[in-house]
Structure formats: C-alpha cells, structure tokens
Amino acid sequence: MGDFTFELVPYNNDAQRGKRGTVGPYGDVQAFYVKPVREPRQGEQFRAELVSEHLPETYFTGTGMGGQPSLAKGRMQVDQTQLDVAYNWRGIRRASRALHLRYEDRAYTYAAKGSRQGVELSRDGAKVALKNGTFVSGVGFHRVGSTHGSADEVDLAIALVLEAVDVESLTLGGAIGGVPFKLLNTGDGGGE
C-alpha cells in the first residue's frame, strides 16, 4: 500500500477507553476495550476490538485489569481466523520478550523498541510502528503511527487492536512490575 503516517487520539468515556483516528487510505478506525460494569473476577477474560469500515474485524482477548486485556493468556482473531499467539514474559532482553503471531503464512513479531521509540509490528517486507506523541491530561498520549514496505490491512488491523491491549510486559519495567499479577492469574507465573 506504500508508506504513510497517521495519528491516533486517545479517548476515555463511561463505557470505553481507546484510541481513534484516520489511518491513511483505510479511513476512520477505533481500537478500544469496554470498561466493566461490575468488579471483575480473578482470571476473567477481557476483549479489545478494532472497528473500521475498511480493515478486517479484529479482536484480542486476555486476562487483565479494569476491562483492558493483557498479553496473559492472549488470543487474537482477524476476520474469523484465529492467530497463534506466543510470548515469553520471563525474557531478559527486549527481543526475547517480543510477542510472536502467526496469521496464515505470515509470521509477525511485535516488540517494544525502547521508551521513546514505541512499538513495532514486523513481518517479512512490512512494518507498522507506533510511538507516543503529545500527552492529553486524563486520557493519555496521542500515538503517531507509520507504515513501511508492503504493509497492508491485516498488518494494520493487528497493530491497531494491540493499541487497546496492555503490552507493558514487553518492556523490562513492565515485565518486572507484572510478575505479581502473573503469579496471581496463573498460579505459577506461567500460562502464556
């Protein structure tokens, strides 16, 4: 599709929290999770979803907090196709903590690139990168995105739905801070 940049604006209302914006030729998108109306139970699955007229229907489910799914026990679906999802939250180096996804014949890596460099979804010949832009009090950071190479609608759908997922465990600080949560959710710190 060619290289282009885009911006996602955070929002937070009574029912949802997420990001929305216009993503190049694919038009308006919205990636969000629904806030729970009751106190969540331990180990409960939450769902993030992508809404777009021109991108495939995409969902991510996982255990989490406050309605936001995390990568723990994560599952992803793009256009009725279940993706293989794997990551090693115990990894020492950033590359060893990367999220690995497989969609049909495509193998993806989704990794934190550093505190100011954001995250990057990559596969052979294509990349979608997102990083923090300006901060909006009460809702969070604008996100600045870019596509490179042969990135298409599936690549964008995967990267965008992950904007509504807690991916802090891909960073060293998030991995260390998330150990108690993982132990509570799985009983042994495993389960990914």
N, C-alpha and C positions, 0 to 999 in steps of 0.2 A: 504494500500500500504506500510505501515511501515514508520518509522521516517527517514527523511533525511534533509539536509541543502542545500541551494543554494544561489547564489548571482546574483543580477540584476545590470547592469551597466547603468547609465543614458546616454542619447544622446539627442542632440538638433541640428536639421538641418533646412534648409529653409522651409521645409514642415511640419515637425512633431517634437514633443517633447515627450519623453517617457523613458522607461527602457526596457532592453532586457538581456537575459541570457539563460543558460541551467538549466532547472528545473528537476533534477533527471532523472527518467525514462521517463519523458514526453518530453524531448528534448528541442529544442530551442523555446523560447517564446518571444513575443514582445507586450508590453502594451503601447499604445500611444494615443495622440489626435492630430488632424490635426490643424495646425495654420490657422487662417482665412486669406484670400487674400484681404479682404476689412474690413472696420471698422464695427464691429458687432453692431447690433441694440439692444436696451434695451429689456431684456427678451428673447433674442434669445437662442435657444437650441443648445448645443454642444454635441459632442459624443466622448467617449473614447472607444477603442476597443482592444480586445486581439486577436493576430494572433499566431496560434500554429498548428502544424500538428497533435498533439496528445491530445489536450484539446478542449472542446466544444467551438463553436463560441459564443463569449460573448461580449455584448455591454452595455454601460451605457450612458444615455443621461440626461442632466440637464442644467439649466441656468448657466452661468459662465462668465469668463472674458478671453480674449485673446485666445479663442478656447478651453480652458480647462473647462469641465463641473464641476459644484459643486454639492453638495447634494440637492440644492434647486430645487424643482420640479423634483427630480430624478426618473428615470425609468431604470430598468435593464432587460436584456433578455439573457437567457442562452439556447443555442440550440433550438431556436424558442419558448421557454417557458418564458412568462412574469412573473417576480417575484413581489411579494408585497414588497414595499419599504416604510419604515416609520422611521422618527427620529424627536426628539424634540430639536430644536436648542436653545430653551429657557431654557433648563435644567441647573440647578445649578451644580450638581455633574456630574462627568465624566460618570458614569453609566447611568444617566438619559438622557444624550446626545447621547448615543450609537445608531448606525444605526441598524434597525431590518429588516431582509429579510426573506421571506418565498419562498422556492422553493419546489414544490410538497409537500411531507410530512415532509420536513426539515425546522426547524426554526433556523435562524442564528442571531448572534449578532456580530457586527463589531464595535470595540471600541478602542479609544486611551488608551494606558496603561501608559502613562507618557512621559515626554520629552525625556528620554533616552531609554525607553522601547519599543517605536514604537506603532504598531497597532496589533490587533489580531482579526481574524475571527474565531468564535467558533460555534459549534453545539454539540449536544449530542454525545460524544465519539470521537470528532475530533477537531483539531485546526490547523490553519495556522497563524504563527506570522511573522512579518516583522519589522525590525528596521534599523536605519541608520548605515552605515559602514563608509568608508573613503569618504572624500569630494573631488570632482573634480571641479576645478575652471571653471566657465562658464556653467556647466551643472547640478551640484547638487551632492547629496550623492549617493554612491553605496548603495544598500539595501541588507541586509542579511536576508534570509528567512529560516524558518524551518517548517516542518510538524510534527504533533503528533497524535497518535491514529489511527483512521481509515480514515484519510483524503484521499480523492480521487480526481479525475479530476474535478468534479464540484466544490468542495471546493477550489481547486487551481485556477480555472478559475475566480471565484468570487473575491477571494483575489487579484489576479494579475490585473484584469481590474481596481480595485479600486486604484491601484498604479498610474494610469493616471488620477484620479479624484481628485479635490481639496476637501480634507476631513478635512481641518483645523478647521471647525466648530465643530468637535468632541472634540477639546481641549478647555479649558477655554479661553485662549488668542484668539484663532480663533473665538470662539463664540462671544466674546465681540467685537472684531475688525470687524466682519462680519455684525453687526446689520445695519449699514447704507446701505450696499449692499442689504440685505434682504428687508429693507423698500422700496428701490428703485425698486426692482424686483417684489414685490408683492403688494405694495401699503399699506400694513398694518403690514408687518413683518411676516406674516403667509404664508400659501401656501404649507407647507411641508406635 
